Amino acid sequence: MQQLAHNPAFPNLLNVRDLGSYANRAGRPLRQRSLLRADDLHRLTPGGAQALVDYGIRTVIDLRWPADTESHPNPFHERPGLVNHLHISLLGSSVEAWVATRPPGPKETFNCRVLEYARSETCSVLRAIAAAPAGAVLFHCVSGKDRTGVVAALLLALADVDPQVIIDDYGLSTEKLREPYLAAFPDEQEATLERIRCPPAQIENMLAHLDQHYGGVTGYLHEIGLTDQEVTQLTQRLF
């Protein structure tokens, strides 16, 4: 079984990993210190923020809702000169708007709903990754699990990483979040376990959706507006 992604240490982050420890199905390794996924950077200590910079992070993309960025700004939002900081809310303007205008469904179909109902935002995030200046790109949401997971799965699929590895990468979030989240919400154990649950079907359904409706991830990326050049730029960040 392929090794799960390298997990560099950044004080107070719970769910961060470098996608560069994977290889694709042809055995070609992904580039390290190029693309990182993470949870909410507002938890970072000053030393943790500096550790990210020292690791090579030069662009941070915040996928959270605007209300979250205002109530819990991350250190790069507060010090915009430290890295190239972008806020692109993957699920629109607010949680209320997302819930009100998108059909409900089980967690297992969440990624498919994002693919269809957040096309513009998904395009903006991937375009920003493609166009980012030299240096590593980190993208994050609150738990670093679902919104971050959609972006990570699209990138890993574009690199032709084995589907089981993409599933395992998503599932790793449950392992990393379980202990600290249960400790933080001792009176809400059942709800917390459901919140951090990462069902394999969530990725399986997403990959099947991409294949059935778009002929694969590249077809989807073109459908939402990315150009051939932007897809090539994304690929160059992966390898």
C-alpha positions in Angstrom: 0.0 0.0 0.0 1.3 3.4 -0.9 2.6 5.5 2.0 0.2 8.3 3.1 1.4 11.9 2.6 4.1 13.4 4.7 2.8 15.3 7.7 5.2 18.2 8.5 4.9 19.7 12.0 3.5 23.2 12.3 2.6 24.0 15.9 -1.2 23.8 16.6 -2.3 22.7 13.2 -4.2 19.4 13.5 -4.8 18.2 9.9 -2.0 19.2 7.6 -0.1 17.2 5.0 2.1 17.6 1.9 0.6 15.9 -1.1 4.1 15.4 -2.5 4.7 12.0 -0.9 2.3 10.3 -3.3 3.0 8.8 -6.7 0.6 8.3 -9.6 -0.5 5.0 -11.0 2.5 4.9 -13.3 4.9 5.3 -10.3 5.8 8.9 -11.0 6.2 10.7 -7.7 4.5 14.0 -7.0 6.6 17.0 -6.2 7.2 17.7 -2.5 6.8 21.1 -1.0 4.5 22.2 -3.7 0.9 21.6 -2.6 -0.2 21.3 1.0 -3.7 20.8 2.5 -4.5 22.0 6.0 -7.0 22.9 8.6 -7.7 26.4 10.0 -4.5 28.4 10.1 -5.8 30.7 12.8 -4.7 28.0 15.3 -1.0 28.6 14.3 1.4 29.9 16.8 3.8 32.6 15.6 6.4 29.9 15.4 4.1 27.7 13.4 3.5 30.5 10.9 7.2 31.0 10.5 7.6 27.2 10.1 5.2 27.3 7.2 7.2 30.1 5.6 10.5 28.2 6.2 8.9 25.1 4.7 8.4 27.0 1.4 4.8 28.2 1.6 4.5 31.3 -0.5 0.7 31.3 -1.3 -2.2 30.6 1.1 -5.7 30.0 -0.2 -8.4 30.3 2.5 -11.5 28.4 1.5 -13.6 29.4 4.5 -16.8 31.5 4.5 -16.3 35.2 5.0 -17.7 35.1 8.5 -15.0 32.7 9.5 -12.2 34.8 8.1 -13.5 37.8 10.0 -14.0 36.0 13.3 -10.8 33.9 13.1 -8.3 35.5 10.8 -5.2 33.5 10.1 -1.8 35.1 10.6 -1.2 35.5 6.9 -4.5 37.4 6.6 -3.4 39.8 9.3 0.1 40.1 7.8 -0.5 40.1 4.1 3.1 40.8 3.1 4.4 37.6 4.7 3.0 35.4 1.9 0.6 35.8 -1.1 -2.8 35.4 0.8 -6.1 34.8 -1.1 -9.6 34.3 0.2 -11.8 32.3 -2.1 -14.8 30.9 -0.3 -15.5 27.5 -1.9 -19.1 27.3 -0.8 -20.3 30.9 -1.6 -21.0 33.8 0.5 -22.3 32.1 3.7 -23.4 28.8 5.2 -27.0 30.0 5.1 -26.8 30.8 1.4 -25.2 27.4 0.7 -27.9 25.5 2.6 -30.7 27.6 1.2 -29.8 27.3 -2.5 -28.3 23.8 -2.8 -30.3 20.5 -2.5 -29.6 18.7 0.7 -28.1 15.2 0.7 -26.0 12.7 2.7 -22.3 13.3 3.4 -21.5 10.6 0.8 -22.7 12.9 -2.0 -21.2 16.2 -0.7 -18.3 16.3 -3.1 -20.6 15.7 -6.1 -22.8 18.6 -4.9 -19.8 20.8 -4.7 -18.7 19.8 -8.2 -22.0 21.0 -9.6 -23.1 23.9 -7.4 -19.7 25.5 -6.7 -18.3 25.4 -10.3 -17.3 29.1 -10.4 -15.6 28.9 -7.0 -13.9 25.7 -7.7 -12.6 27.2 -11.0 -11.3 30.2 -9.1 -9.5 28.1 -6.5 -7.8 25.9 -9.1 -7.0 28.9 -11.3 -5.3 30.6 -8.3 -3.2 27.5 -7.7 -2.2 27.4 -11.3 -1.2 31.1 -11.4 0.5 31.2 -8.0 4.0 32.5 -7.9 7.0 30.2 -7.3 6.9 28.4 -4.0 4.5 26.0 -2.3 0.7 26.6 -2.2 -1.3 25.8 0.9 -5.1 25.6 0.8 -7.3 25.2 3.9 -10.7 25.5 5.4 -11.8 24.9 9.1 -11.2 21.2 9.7 -9.2 20.7 6.5 -11.5 17.9 5.6 -14.3 18.5 3.2 -13.8 21.7 1.3 -10.1 21.1 1.4 -10.7 17.5 0.5 -12.6 18.4 -2.7 -9.7 20.5 -3.9 -7.1 17.8 -2.9 -9.1 15.0 -4.5 -9.3 17.0 -7.8 -5.6 17.6 -7.8 -4.7 14.0 -7.0 -7.1 12.8 -9.6 -5.5 15.1 -12.2 -2.1 13.5 -11.2 -3.7 10.1 -11.9 -3.1 8.9 -8.3 -4.8 5.6 -7.5 -8.4 6.1 -6.3 -7.7 4.1 -3.2 -4.9 6.4 -2.3 -7.2 9.4 -2.8 -9.8 7.7 -0.5 -7.1 7.0 2.1 -5.9 10.6 2.0 -9.4 11.9 2.7 -9.9 9.3 5.5 -6.7 10.3 7.2 -8.6 13.5 8.4 -10.7 11.4 10.7 -7.7 9.9 12.3 -6.0 13.3 12.8 -9.1 15.1 14.1 -10.7 12.5 16.3 -8.7 12.9 19.5 -8.5 16.8 19.6 -12.1 17.2 18.5 -13.5 14.8 21.0 -11.4 16.6 23.7 -12.7 20.0 22.6 -16.4 18.8 22.6 -16.7 16.3 25.4 -20.5 16.7 25.7 -21.1 16.2 22.0 -19.3 13.0 21.3 -21.8 11.5 18.8 -22.2 14.7 16.8 -18.4 15.2 16.8 -17.8 11.7 15.5 -20.3 12.3 12.7 -18.7 15.7 11.9 -15.3 14.2 11.4 -16.5 11.0 9.6 -14.8 10.6 6.2 -16.8 7.9 4.4 -14.9 6.3 1.5 -18.1 6.6 -0.7 -17.6 10.4 -0.6 -14.5 10.1 -2.8 -15.8 7.0 -4.7 -19.0 8.9 -5.7 -17.0 12.0 -6.7 -14.6 10.1 -8.9 -17.5 8.1 -10.5 -19.3 11.4 -11.1 -16.3 12.9 -12.9 -16.0 9.8 -15.1 -19.7 9.5 -15.9 -20.5 13.1 -16.6 -17.2 14.6 -17.8 -15.1 11.7 -19.0 -12.7 12.3 -16.1 -11.2 15.1 -14.1 -9.7 16.9 -17.1 -13.1 17.1 -18.8 -14.5 18.6 -15.7 -11.8 21.2 -15.3 -12.4 22.3 -18.9 -16.1 22.4 -18.4 -15.9 24.8 -15.4 -13.7 27.1 -17.4 -10.0 26.2 -17.0 -7.9 26.5 -20.1 -5.5 24.0 -21.5 -2.7 26.2 -20.3 -4.1 26.4 -16.7 -4.5 22.6 -16.6 -0.9 22.3 -17.7 0.2 24.7 -15.0 -1.7 22.7 -12.4 0.0 19.5 -13.7 3.4 21.2 -13.5 2.8 22.0 -9.8 2.0 18.4 -9.2 5.2 17.0 -10.8 
